[in-house]
Structure formats: C-alpha cells, structure tokens
Amino acid sequence: MPVRLLSDVVANRIAAGEVVERPASVVKELAENALDAGARRIEVALQGGGARLIRVADDGCGMERDDLTLAVERFATSKIASDADLVGIATMGFRGEALPSIGAVARLGIETRTAGSAHGWRLSVEGGVKSEPEPAALPHGTRITVRDLFFATPARAKFLKTDRAEGQAAAEVVRRLALAAPQVDWTLSLEDRTLRFPAVSDDDAGRAERMAQVLGAEVAEAVVAIAGTREGAAIAGHVGLSHLHRATAAAIHLSVNGRPVRDRLLVGALKAAYQDVTPRDRWPVAALDIRVGAGEVDVNVHPAKAEVRFRDPGLIRALLISTVRAALAERGPAPYAAGGAELARFAAAPFGHRPAARPATPTRWPQPAPRRGFGEAAQAAFSVDLVDLAPAADPQVAAAAPDAALDRPLGAAKAHLHDTYVLAETRDGVVLVDAHAAHERLKYEELKRLRAASGVPRQELLVPDVVDLDPADAERVLAAADLLAGLGLAVEGFGPGAVLVRATPAPLGPCDGAALLRDVAEALAEGDAEAAPVARRLDHILATVACHGSVRAGRKLKPDEMNALLRAIEAEPAASTCNHGRPTFVRLSTADLEKLFGRR
C-alpha cells in the first residue's frame, strides 16, 4: 500500500481529536486565548450545550489583519518564537493548534480589532476552508463564534452527551478559570440561566470573595487562607476546614502559574494533608494556586494542557502538605455547625415552610501556648483519670460548672448523656461532644508527639500475652516489629501463627494487649500497607493504638473530667475530627435552638 501525505484539512481534523473533545474543550481553548490577550472581561454564551453555538467575547488586545489570517493556520502562534521558549512557557496557550482544529470540525467565525485601529476585521473557517478577511465594526477585543460543532465529522457528534450535560461541563470550565483568574470579570450565558463572576482583587480577600461567587457563601465561610514558600516555589489560596468535605475530588480547584490543572501529584498531596482529619472516602474542598519559575514546570505534556510535570515534584508535594497542615493547625478546631438540613432532621414537628438556615460562621479559636502532651494541670489530670474512671458525680453537681467557663469556645459541661456524649453550654448556644471520638484524637496527637520526640514509652507486661493470628497476619506483624517497637509495642515470634506481646504503649495505661495486637495486625494488612510510605503506616498504626487508649462509650465521666476534656479539645488544633475523620463535636447556636422550637 503506497504511503500518502495527508492534506492539511485531514491533518487538522485528526489533530482536532486531541484538542477538541467536546464543547467544554472549545470554551477552555478560547477563554485561555482571551486571557493571553490581556482580557479583563470575558463573556461566554452557549446554545445546545455548545453543540449549536459557542460565543466567546473579550476586551483583550485584538489582532491586526495579517495576524488574523495567520491565527487560523496550524502551528501559528504569537506565544513562542523558538524551541528555547518551550523551556519556560508563561502563557496559557502556545501550540498554535486550537483555532485551526476548531475550524476543521465546525463553522468558525472571528471578529477582532486592536485599540488603535479605525475598524476591525472578520474572517471565517468552515470545515477547514478559510475565507478572506474583510472589515468589521466592533469594539476593541475579539469575538469568536463557533457553530455546528463537529458538523464536518458527524461520527464525533454522536459521542456528545445531552445538551444539559455538555453545558454543565462547559460551566465547570468557566468556574475553574474564574477561580484561577479572579481579576477577570466572567459571564456565562446558558439557555436557562446566566452565571456572573464579577472581577475581584488578586489577594486573600479577593480570592475568598471569588470562592463565595463560584462555590457558594456557605463554602467560603468554612475555608481558611493559606500561603507558603519554599526554595522558590509558592502556594496561596484557600482550603476547607476539616468538617467541609465532599464525596468526590470535584471541589478541588488547582492551578499552576494561573493555569487550571488536574494533577495527580497535587491532588494526592492535598489528600495526604487531610488524611488524619477527614474520612478516607471523602475529599477536601480547596482553591489553590502554585507559583513556580516557568522553567520549573513542563506544561507541554498533553494537547489539553491539563497535566503538568514539575522539575522537583517532592518539593511541591512537601510545600503543599506542610502549608495546608500548618494553616489548619493555626485555625484550631472548627465546630461542625448543625444548621440547614441537619436542623430539619432534628425538628420535632413541621412549622410550615422556612428558608434553610445557613451554617453559623466557624468560631475563631484562641491559639494555645506551645505545649508537650497535656500541658495544663487539668489536662494532665484528665489524661490520668480516664484510665480508671470513677463513678459519675451527681448530675446536679455537673450542672454547677463555673460561670466563667461559659465564655470558653466549648463552654461548661452540663451533663453526660447516654454515657457517651458530653453536653456543654456556651454563652450563645450548646455543644455536644462525642467523648470517645474526641479523646481518641487527643491520644493520637499525644502519641505522635511522643514518637517524634523520643519514641513512645512502653510498659513491660509482667505476664506476656500470647496471641494466635492468621499466619499471614503474624508474618506482617513480625516484619514490622521494629516499627512497632518505636510505637511502644514490643512483639516477638512464639511459634507458627503465634505472637508474643511483651510490652504495650505506656500512655495507654492498662489495656488488652491481645486485642490491641489484633487491631494492629488488621491495620498492617489494610490497603497494601507494605507499599505505603513509612510515615503513613506509622500514623495508621498509631490511630489504631490511640483507639485502645481512649475513653469508651458506656463509662461515666465526672464533671471535672468532662470539663478537662473540653479544655483539651480547645487546645488541640486537630480536635475537630477523630482519627477516622468523623466530627468530635457539634455546635448549635441559640438561633438554631429557636428554629427547632419554632421561635423564629
């Protein structure tokens, strides 16, 4: 079979398969071109989900006649001049493929005018066939219209989803671009609605306002600003507090040098930053921008330019994790506010239709002084007393907490409900605490601090426990014996499938060594632990160990123990959630209570 040179039209249609996958791809390419042109106002309009019509208008620099003619030719671009420029790409586009690819599969019309020109120019491309430029009247900037997407390649059109689904995908592109470029005024017009994101300042306050515009006021009120630098790399933006998480990673908005990306390294690092404070099957909410030198990141990985490669990925990962964790720790524990839908579930009887209540703004917690373990006397007593709890005091005594404690973030303990939950009163509401979950988190953080300082101390057993395990579990436990020793758990082999427990972590006090070892064996077997990083394996094991050292449901707490628990939670930045990511306490404001009982 003879070898043939493909025509430009066929070559462009093949190239379009990589660049133009769906209407959302067209919106992305055209909007990024507008940003490169210096636009401060970008308007996007769609019909038929973008399959019938896509129009993108901007107030950028525009093009002259000759530039317009070249712009629709393949590999024609104003962004780079030589292969040396590929090392440090600083623009959104650079391939010179978008416009010719769109023109090869759709009816493309371009109108453009520079600020100093008497008039603009108009040009069209249909199915790869280009017209001659002709004069046009319009304000300075560029307006691009794409009609009948994939009319020249009908087979591709069959793979489009419903108009609604395609419109939603295009809207998501605009949202991501709006978060990455807050200084730009964005408007998206669909058949049934219009989305408007007015321009804001490119600083913490402006980005918080843009998050409220794009993701909603409730989300914006539950995020914290972050900023960090390391070795020439910088990160800034907002991340959600520990109680704000989603079922998928769709609420993670990342950009690199202002370019929205979907990068596995960054998403994985963000997930790792939250691994101790959110459930494993949930994802955080974030809008972050990473800034690195143009030569430190390769954006020329895929025609869609949604993937990037960093010269030093370890640096970026460490910067992201450390910055997010530091910001969450500085913010302190954030109470889960039971408002809106949660209040509706609590309501005893319907009181007619009312608008859903917005969650209360998270409390700004006072920052505790640096401490090691439980620094305050009450906390130290709490750590010891919970090892061997005495019978609870009279409930009336619990209700007589000092009035000054009402001004604390978690208030004063009033009752121990169902031998599980601590009910506390504050000046403006009530707080309900899961005692086991909260104490589990406190124990976990204490064990982590001990491990980092000098290793977890251990308590030798007078009579070692012999634990029979599945042979595979026993093998995993013995293989990790050195790691476990650093966590205060001393083990050794004792015949086929048997393990001897000689010591347990001292901070746990008296505990069931056999039950602890069985849970540790499960933790080692879970999720291919052998392949996990050592630090993650240690944290996972410590979380299991902490669970055995925390107060159990069904055990009565004395008033001073309940109040000590509240004070310890206030002093621990990560205490909003337990080791598994579940809330440790819920806050109901006085206004929430009034809604429950129909008082407002």
C-alpha positions as CSV (number, residue, x, y, z in Angstrom):
1,M,0.0,0.0,0.0
2,P,1.6,3.4,-1.0
3,V,2.4,6.0,1.6
4,R,0.5,9.2,1.2
5,L,0.9,12.7,2.6
6,L,-2.3,13.8,4.3
7,S,-3.9,17.0,3.2
8,D,-4.0,19.9,5.7
9,V,-7.8,19.6,6.1
10,V,-7.5,15.9,7.1
11,A,-4.5,16.5,9.3
12,N,-6.3,19.3,11.1
13,R,-9.3,17.1,11.7
14,I,-7.1,14.4,13.2
15,A,-5.4,16.9,15.4
16,A,-8.8,18.2,16.5
17,G,-9.5,14.8,18.1
18,E,-6.9,15.7,20.7
19,V,-7.6,19.4,21.2
20,V,-11.4,19.5,20.7
21,E,-13.1,16.7,22.6
22,R,-16.4,18.4,23.4
23,P,-17.9,21.9,23.7
24,A,-16.1,22.4,27.0
25,S,-12.8,21.9,25.3
26,V,-13.6,24.7,22.9
27,V,-14.7,27.0,25.7
28,K,-11.4,26.3,27.5
29,E,-9.2,27.0,24.5
30,L,-10.9,30.2,23.5
31,A,-11.1,31.5,27.1
32,E,-7.4,30.8,27.6
33,N,-6.6,32.7,24.4
34,A,-8.6,35.7,25.8
35,L,-6.6,35.6,29.0
36,D,-3.3,35.6,27.0
37,A,-4.7,38.6,25.1
38,G,-4.9,40.5,28.4
39,A,-8.7,40.5,28.7
40,R,-10.3,41.8,31.9
41,R,-13.8,40.9,30.8
42,I,-14.8,37.6,29.1
43,E,-18.3,36.6,28.1
44,V,-19.2,33.1,27.1
45,A,-22.6,32.1,25.6
46,L,-23.8,28.6,24.8
47,Q,-26.7,27.1,22.9
48,G,-27.5,23.5,22.7
49,G,-24.8,22.8,25.4
50,G,-22.3,24.4,23.0
51,A,-23.0,22.0,20.1
52,R,-25.1,24.5,18.3
53,L,-23.3,27.7,19.3
54,I,-20.3,28.8,21.4
55,R,-19.5,32.5,21.5
56,V,-16.6,33.9,23.5
57,A,-16.1,37.7,23.5
58,D,-13.3,39.6,25.3
59,D,-11.8,43.1,25.7
60,G,-8.2,42.0,25.0
61,C,-5.6,43.4,22.7
62,G,-7.2,42.1,19.5
63,M,-5.4,41.3,16.2
64,E,-4.5,43.1,13.0
65,R,-5.4,41.8,9.6
66,D,-2.2,39.8,8.9
67,D,-2.2,38.3,12.4
68,L,-5.8,37.2,12.0
69,T,-5.0,35.5,8.7
70,L,-2.1,33.5,10.3
71,A,-4.0,32.7,13.5
72,V,-6.2,30.1,11.8
73,E,-3.2,28.3,10.3
74,R,-1.8,25.3,12.1
75,F,1.2,25.9,14.3
76,A,0.9,29.6,14.0
77,T,1.2,31.4,17.4
78,S,2.3,34.6,19.0
79,K,3.2,32.9,22.3
80,I,6.6,31.4,21.4
81,A,9.3,32.1,18.8
82,S,11.8,29.2,19.1
83,D,12.3,25.8,20.8
84,A,14.1,27.7,23.6
85,D,10.8,29.2,24.6
86,L,9.4,25.8,25.3
87,V,11.6,25.6,28.4
88,G,9.8,28.5,30.1
89,I,6.2,28.8,28.8
90,A,4.5,31.6,30.6
91,T,1.3,31.8,28.6
92,M,-1.9,29.7,28.7
93,G,-1.6,28.7,25.0
94,F,1.4,28.1,22.9
95,R,0.8,25.2,20.4
96,G,-1.0,27.1,17.7
97,E,-3.5,24.2,17.2
98,A,-6.7,25.4,18.8
99,L,-8.2,27.7,16.1
100,P,-7.3,25.6,13.1
101,S,-8.6,22.4,14.9
102,I,-11.9,24.1,15.7
103,G,-12.2,25.5,12.2
104,A,-11.6,22.0,10.8
105,V,-14.6,20.5,12.5
106,A,-17.0,23.4,12.9
107,R,-18.1,26.7,11.4
108,L,-15.7,29.2,13.0
109,G,-16.1,33.0,12.8
110,I,-13.6,35.5,14.2
111,E,-14.1,39.3,14.6
112,T,-11.2,41.3,16.1
113,R,-10.0,44.8,16.5
114,T,-7.0,46.4,18.1
115,A,-7.4,49.6,20.3
116,G,-5.7,51.9,17.8
117,S,-7.4,50.7,14.6
118,A,-10.2,52.5,12.8
119,H,-12.1,49.3,12.3
120,G,-11.8,45.6,12.9
121,W,-11.6,42.5,10.7
122,R,-13.7,39.5,10.2
123,L,-12.7,36.0,9.0
124,S,-14.5,32.6,8.8
125,V,-13.4,29.0,8.5
126,E,-15.9,26.2,7.7
127,G,-14.7,22.6,7.7
128,G,-11.1,23.7,7.2
129,V,-11.9,26.2,4.3
130,K,-10.7,29.7,5.1
131,S,-12.3,32.9,3.8
132,E,-10.5,36.2,3.1
133,P,-10.5,38.8,5.9
134,E,-13.0,41.7,5.5
135,P,-13.6,44.9,7.5
136,A,-15.9,44.7,10.5
137,A,-17.3,47.2,13.1
138,L,-16.9,46.2,16.8
139,P,-15.2,47.5,20.0
140,H,-11.6,46.6,20.6
141,G,-11.1,43.0,21.5
142,T,-12.0,39.7,19.9
143,R,-15.3,37.9,19.4
144,I,-15.2,34.2,18.3
145,T,-18.3,32.3,17.3
146,V,-18.3,28.5,16.8
147,R,-21.4,27.0,15.2
148,D,-22.4,23.4,14.5
149,L,-19.6,21.8,16.3
150,F,-18.5,18.5,14.6
151,F,-20.7,19.1,11.5
152,A,-17.6,18.2,9.4
153,T,-17.0,15.0,11.4
154,P,-20.5,13.6,12.2
155,A,-19.1,10.5,13.8
156,R,-17.7,12.6,16.6
157,A,-21.0,14.4,17.2
158,K,-22.6,11.1,18.1
159,F,-20.4,10.8,21.2
160,L,-21.7,14.1,22.7
161,K,-23.9,13.8,25.8
162,T,-27.1,15.7,26.4
163,D,-27.2,19.4,26.0
164,R,-27.6,19.8,29.7
165,A,-24.5,17.6,30.5
166,E,-22.4,19.4,27.9
167,G,-23.5,22.8,29.2
168,Q,-22.6,21.7,32.8
169,A,-19.1,20.6,31.6
170,A,-18.6,24.0,29.9
171,A,-19.8,25.8,33.0
172,E,-17.3,23.8,35.2
173,V,-14.5,25.0,32.8
174,V,-15.6,28.6,33.3
175,R,-15.8,28.1,37.1
176,R,-12.2,26.8,37.3
177,L,-10.9,29.6,35.1
178,A,-12.7,32.1,37.2
179,L,-11.1,30.8,40.4
180,A,-7.7,30.8,38.7
181,A,-8.1,34.4,37.3
182,P,-10.1,36.3,40.0
183,Q,-9.1,39.7,38.5
184,V,-11.2,39.0,35.4
185,D,-14.9,39.6,35.1
186,W,-16.6,36.4,33.8
187,T,-20.1,35.9,32.4
188,L,-21.5,32.6,31.2
189,S,-24.9,32.6,29.4
190,L,-26.8,29.3,29.0
191,E,-30.3,28.8,27.7
192,D,-31.9,28.7,31.1
193,R,-29.6,30.8,33.3
194,T,-26.7,33.3,33.4
195,L,-23.7,33.0,35.7
196,R,-21.8,36.1,36.6
197,F,-18.5,36.3,38.5
198,P,-17.5,40.0,38.9
199,A,-13.8,40.8,39.0
200,V,-12.2,40.9,42.4
201,S,-8.7,41.8,43.7
202,D,-6.0,39.1,43.4
203,D,-5.3,38.8,47.2
204,D,-6.7,36.7,50.1
205,A,-9.8,38.8,50.5
206,G,-10.5,38.9,46.7
207,R,-9.9,35.1,46.3
208,A,-12.3,34.5,49.3
209,E,-14.9,36.6,47.6
210,R,-14.4,34.7,44.3
211,M,-14.8,31.4,46.2
212,A,-18.1,32.7,47.5
213,Q,-19.2,33.7,44.0
214,V,-18.2,30.3,42.4
215,L,-18.7,27.8,45.2
216,G,-21.3,29.5,47.5
217,A,-21.2,31.6,50.6
218,E,-21.5,28.5,52.9
219,V,-18.3,27.1,51.5
220,A,-16.5,30.4,51.6
221,E,-17.3,30.7,55.3
222,A,-15.8,27.3,56.1
223,V,-12.4,27.8,54.5
224,V,-9.1,29.2,55.7
225,A,-6.5,31.2,53.7
226,I,-3.1,29.5,53.3
227,A,0.2,30.9,52.0
228,G,3.7,29.3,52.0
229,T,7.0,29.5,50.2
230,R,9.9,27.1,49.9
231,E,13.0,27.2,47.6
232,G,11.5,29.5,45.0
233,A,8.1,27.8,45.0
234,A,5.0,29.4,46.5
235,I,1.4,28.4,47.2
236,A,-1.6,30.5,48.1
237,G,-5.4,30.1,48.2
238,H,-8.0,28.7,50.5
239,V,-8.7,25.2,51.8
240,G,-11.8,23.9,53.6
241,L,-11.8,23.2,57.3
242,S,-11.8,19.6,58.4
243,H,-15.6,19.3,58.5
244,L,-16.0,20.5,55.0
245,H,-15.5,17.6,52.6
246,R,-17.2,16.1,49.5
247,A,-17.8,12.6,48.1
248,T,-15.5,13.3,45.0
249,A,-12.5,15.4,44.2
250,A,-14.6,17.7,42.0
251,A,-14.4,20.5,44.6
252,I,-10.6,20.6,44.4
253,H,-9.6,23.5,42.2
254,L,-5.9,23.7,41.5
255,S,-3.9,26.0,39.2
256,V,-0.2,26.3,38.4
257,N,1.0,29.8,37.5
258,G,-2.6,30.7,36.9
259,R,-3.3,27.7,34.7
260,P,-6.1,25.3,35.9
261,V,-4.8,21.8,36.1
262,R,-5.9,18.3,37.2
263,D,-2.7,16.9,38.5
264,R,-2.5,13.6,40.4
265,L,0.6,14.7,42.4
266,L,-1.2,17.8,43.7
267,V,-4.5,16.1,44.4
268,G,-2.7,13.3,46.2
269,A,-0.6,15.7,48.3
270,L,-3.8,17.6,49.3
271,K,-5.5,14.3,50.2
272,A,-2.4,13.4,52.3
273,A,-2.6,16.7,54.1
274,Y,-6.1,15.8,55.3
275,Q,-5.6,12.1,55.9
276,D,-5.9,12.4,59.7
277,V,-8.8,14.8,59.8
278,T,-11.3,13.7,57.1
279,P,-12.9,10.3,56.4
280,R,-10.8,8.2,54.0
281,D,-13.6,8.1,51.4
282,R,-14.1,11.9,51.4
283,W,-12.3,14.7,49.6
284,P,-11.4,18.2,50.8
285,V,-12.5,21.5,49.3
286,A,-9.8,23.7,48.0
287,A,-8.9,26.5,45.6
288,L,-5.1,26.8,45.4
289,D,-2.6,28.4,43.0
290,I,1.0,27.1,42.9
291,R,3.6,29.5,41.6
292,V,7.0,28.3,40.3
293,G,9.5,29.5,37.8
294,A,8.4,28.9,34.2
295,G,11.4,26.6,33.7
296,E,10.5,24.5,36.8
297,V,7.3,23.1,35.3
298,D,6.5,21.4,32.0
299,V,3.1,22.2,30.7
300,N,3.8,20.6,27.3
301,V,2.6,17.1,28.4
302,H,-0.7,16.8,26.6
303,P,-2.6,18.9,24.0
304,A,-5.3,19.7,26.6
305,K,-2.6,21.2,28.8
306,A,-4.5,20.0,31.9
307,E,-1.5,17.9,33.1
308,V,1.9,19.3,34.2
309,R,5.2,17.9,35.4
310,F,7.4,19.6,38.0
311,R,11.1,19.5,37.9
312,D,11.1,18.8,41.6
313,P,7.8,17.1,42.5
314,G,9.0,16.3,46.0
315,L,9.4,20.0,46.8
316,I,5.9,20.9,45.6
317,R,4.3,18.0,47.5
318,A,6.1,18.8,50.7
319,L,5.2,22.5,50.4
320,L,1.6,21.8,49.8
321,I,1.2,19.3,52.7
322,S,3.1,21.4,55.2
323,T,1.4,24.6,54.3
324,V,-2.1,23.1,54.5
325,R,-1.4,21.3,57.8
326,A,0.1,24.5,59.3
327,A,-2.9,26.6,58.3
328,L,-5.4,24.0,59.7
329,A,-3.4,23.8,62.9
330,E,-3.3,27.6,63.3
331,R,-7.0,27.9,62.7
332,G,-7.7,25.5,65.5
333,P,-10.6,23.0,65.9
334,A,-13.7,24.1,63.9
335,P,-17.1,23.0,65.3
336,Y,-19.5,21.3,63.0
337,A,-22.5,23.7,62.8
338,A,-25.7,21.7,62.7
339,G,-27.8,24.1,60.5
340,G,-29.9,23.9,57.5
341,A,-30.8,20.3,56.5
342,E,-29.5,19.0,59.8
343,L,-31.9,21.2,61.8
344,A,-34.7,19.9,59.6
345,R,-33.9,16.4,60.7
346,F,-33.9,17.4,64.4
347,A,-37.2,19.2,64.3
348,A,-39.9,17.6,66.3
349,A,-42.8,18.8,64.2
350,P,-43.2,20.9,61.0
351,F,-43.9,24.6,61.4
352,G,-44.5,25.4,57.8
353,H,-42.0,26.4,55.1
354,R,-39.0,28.3,56.2
355,P,-35.8,29.1,54.2
356,A,-32.9,26.8,55.1
357,A,-30.6,28.3,57.7
358,R,-27.0,29.0,56.8
359,P,-24.4,27.3,58.9
360,A,-23.0,29.5,61.6
361,T,-19.6,31.0,60.9
362,P,-17.0,28.8,62.5
363,T,-15.6,30.0,65.8
364,R,-12.1,31.6,65.7
365,W,-10.3,29.7,68.4
366,P,-7.7,31.3,70.7
367,Q,-4.3,29.9,70.0
368,P,-2.8,27.9,72.9
369,A,0.7,28.3,74.1
370,P,3.2,25.7,72.8
371,R,2.9,22.6,74.9
372,R,4.0,19.0,75.1
373,G,1.4,16.4,75.7
374,F,-1.3,17.8,78.0
375,G,0.4,20.9,79.5
376,E,-2.2,22.2,81.9
377,A,-2.8,20.6,85.2
378,A,-6.4,19.9,84.4
379,Q,-5.4,18.2,81.1
380,A,-2.8,16.1,82.9
381,A,-5.3,15.0,85.4
382,F,-7.7,14.2,82.6
383,S,-5.1,12.1,80.9
384,V,-4.7,10.0,84.0
385,D,-8.2,9.9,85.4
386,L,-9.7,8.5,82.2
387,V,-7.5,5.4,82.6
388,D,-9.6,4.3,85.6
389,L,-12.8,6.2,85.7
390,A,-14.6,6.6,89.0
391,P,-18.4,6.6,89.2
392,A,-20.0,9.8,88.0
393,A,-20.9,12.5,90.4
394,D,-24.4,13.7,91.0
395,P,-25.8,15.3,87.8
396,Q,-26.7,18.4,89.7
397,V,-23.0,18.9,90.5
398,A,-22.2,18.6,86.8
399,A,-24.6,21.4,86.1
400,A,-22.9,23.7,88.6
401,A,-19.9,24.4,86.4
402,P,-18.2,27.8,86.9
403,D,-20.0,30.6,85.1
404,A,-16.7,31.8,83.6
405,A,-16.4,28.6,81.6
406,L,-19.4,29.6,79.5
407,D,-17.1,32.1,77.8
408,R,-14.8,29.3,76.6
409,P,-15.2,28.1,73.0
410,L,-16.7,24.8,74.2
411,G,-18.3,26.2,77.3
412,A,-19.0,24.4,80.5
413,A,-20.0,20.7,80.9
414,K,-23.6,20.2,82.0
415,A,-24.3,16.5,81.6
416,H,-23.0,13.2,80.3
417,L,-25.8,11.8,78.1
418,H,-26.2,8.1,77.4
419,D,-22.7,7.6,78.9
420,T,-21.4,8.7,75.6
421,Y,-21.9,12.4,74.9
422,V,-20.9,15.4,76.9
423,L,-23.4,18.3,76.8
424,A,-21.9,21.7,77.3
425,E,-23.4,25.2,77.5
426,T,-21.8,28.3,75.9
427,R,-23.0,31.9,76.0
428,D,-24.6,31.6,72.7
429,G,-25.7,28.0,72.4
430,V,-24.8,24.4,73.2
431,V,-22.1,21.9,72.2
432,L,-22.5,18.2,72.1
433,V,-19.2,16.2,72.3
434,D,-18.6,12.6,71.4
435,A,-16.3,11.8,74.3
436,H,-14.7,8.7,72.8
437,A,-14.0,10.3,69.4
438,A,-12.5,13.4,71.0
439,H,-10.3,11.5,73.5
440,E,-9.2,9.2,70.6
441,R,-8.0,12.3,68.7
442,L,-6.2,13.7,71.8
443,K,-4.5,10.4,72.5
444,Y,-3.5,10.1,68.8
445,E,-1.9,13.5,68.8
446,E,-0.1,12.8,72.1
447,L,1.3,9.6,70.7
448,K,2.5,11.4,67.6
449,R,4.3,14.0,69.6
450,L,6.0,11.3,71.8
451,R,7.0,9.3,68.7
452,A,8.6,12.4,67.1
453,A,10.4,13.4,70.3
454,S,12.0,10.2,71.5
455,G,9.7,7.3,70.7
456,V,6.6,6.2,72.6
457,P,7.5,4.8,76.1
458,R,6.4,1.3,76.8
459,Q,5.0,-0.6,79.8
460,E,6.5,-4.1,80.2
461,L,4.0,-6.8,81.0
462,L,4.6,-9.0,84.0
463,V,3.0,-11.9,82.0
464,P,3.3,-11.5,78.2
465,D,0.3,-12.1,76.1
466,V,0.3,-14.9,73.6
467,V,-1.8,-14.0,70.6
468,D,-2.8,-16.5,67.9
469,L,-3.1,-14.9,64.5
470,D,-3.6,-15.9,60.9
471,P,-0.1,-16.9,59.6
472,A,-0.1,-14.1,57.1
473,D,-1.1,-11.6,59.8
474,A,1.6,-12.9,62.1
475,E,4.2,-12.6,59.4
476,R,3.2,-9.0,58.7
477,V,3.4,-8.1,62.4
478,L,6.8,-9.7,62.9
479,A,8.1,-8.0,59.8
480,A,7.0,-4.6,61.3
481,A,8.4,-5.4,64.8
482,D,11.0,-2.6,64.6
483,L,8.3,-0.1,63.6
484,L,6.0,-1.3,66.4
485,A,8.8,-1.0,68.9
486,G,9.1,2.7,68.2
487,L,5.4,3.0,69.0
488,G,5.8,1.3,72.4
489,L,4.5,-2.1,71.3
490,A,7.1,-4.9,71.8
491,V,6.4,-8.2,70.0
492,E,8.3,-11.4,69.1
493,G,7.5,-14.7,67.4
494,F,6.2,-17.6,69.5
495,G,5.7,-20.4,67.2
496,P,3.7,-20.8,63.9
497,G,1.0,-18.2,63.7
498,A,1.6,-17.0,67.3
499,V,3.0,-13.7,68.5
500,L,4.1,-12.7,72.0
501,V,3.3,-9.2,73.3
502,R,5.9,-8.2,75.8
503,A,5.1,-4.5,76.2
504,T,2.3,-2.1,75.3
505,P,2.4,1.7,74.9
506,A,2.7,3.3,78.3
507,P,0.4,6.3,77.6
508,L,-2.5,3.9,77.2
509,G,-2.2,2.6,80.7
510,P,-3.7,-0.9,81.4
511,C,-5.0,-2.2,78.1
512,D,-5.8,-5.5,76.4
513,G,-2.5,-6.4,74.7
514,A,-4.1,-9.2,72.7
515,A,-7.0,-7.1,71.4
516,L,-4.5,-4.2,70.5
517,L,-2.3,-6.6,68.6
518,R,-5.2,-8.0,66.6
519,D,-6.3,-4.5,65.6
520,V,-2.7,-3.5,64.7
521,A,-2.5,-6.7,62.5
522,E,-5.6,-5.5,60.7
523,A,-4.2,-2.1,60.2
524,L,-1.0,-3.5,58.7
525,A,-3.0,-5.6,56.3
526,E,-5.3,-2.8,55.2
527,G,-4.7,-1.1,51.9
528,D,-1.4,-2.8,51.0
529,A,0.4,-1.3,54.0
530,E,3.7,-2.8,52.9
531,A,3.7,-0.4,49.8
532,A,2.6,2.6,51.8
533,P,5.2,5.2,53.0
534,V,6.6,4.5,56.4
535,A,5.2,7.7,57.9
536,R,1.7,6.9,56.7
537,R,1.9,3.3,58.0
538,L,3.1,4.6,61.4
539,D,0.2,7.2,61.6
540,H,-2.3,4.5,60.7
541,I,-1.0,2.1,63.4
542,L,-0.9,5.0,65.9
543,A,-4.5,5.8,65.2
544,T,-5.4,2.1,66.0
545,V,-3.3,2.3,69.2
546,A,-5.0,5.5,70.2
547,C,-8.4,4.0,69.9
548,H,-7.5,1.5,72.6
549,G,-6.3,4.2,75.0
550,S,-9.4,6.4,74.7
551,V,-12.5,6.5,77.0
552,R,-15.1,4.1,75.8
553,A,-18.8,4.7,75.4
554,G,-20.8,3.5,78.4
555,R,-18.3,4.8,81.0
556,K,-19.4,7.6,83.2
557,L,-17.4,10.8,83.4
558,K,-17.1,13.1,86.4
559,P,-17.8,16.8,85.9
560,D,-14.1,17.8,86.2
561,E,-13.2,15.1,83.7
562,M,-15.8,16.4,81.2
563,N,-14.5,20.0,81.6
564,A,-10.9,18.8,81.3
565,L,-11.9,17.1,78.1
566,L,-13.5,20.3,76.7
567,R,-10.3,22.3,77.6
568,A,-8.1,19.7,76.0
569,I,-10.1,19.8,72.8
570,E,-9.8,23.6,72.7
571,A,-6.0,23.3,73.0
572,E,-5.6,20.7,70.2
573,P,-5.8,22.2,66.7
574,A,-6.8,18.9,65.1
575,A,-9.6,18.0,67.5
576,S,-12.4,18.9,65.2
577,T,-12.5,15.3,64.0
578,C,-11.5,11.9,65.3
579,N,-8.7,9.8,63.7
580,H,-11.2,8.5,61.2
581,G,-12.4,11.9,60.1
582,R,-15.7,12.0,61.9
583,P,-16.8,15.1,63.8
584,T,-15.9,15.1,67.5
585,F,-18.4,17.8,68.5
586,V,-21.4,19.6,67.1
587,R,-22.4,23.2,67.8
588,L,-26.0,24.5,68.0
589,S,-26.4,28.3,68.4
590,T,-29.2,29.8,70.3
591,A,-30.7,30.8,67.0
592,D,-30.6,27.2,65.9
593,L,-32.4,26.1,69.0
594,E,-35.1,28.8,68.5
595,K,-35.6,27.4,64.9
596,L,-36.0,23.9,66.3
597,F,-38.8,25.0,68.5
598,G,-40.5,27.4,66.1
599,R,-39.5,30.6,67.9
600,R,-38.2,32.2,64.7
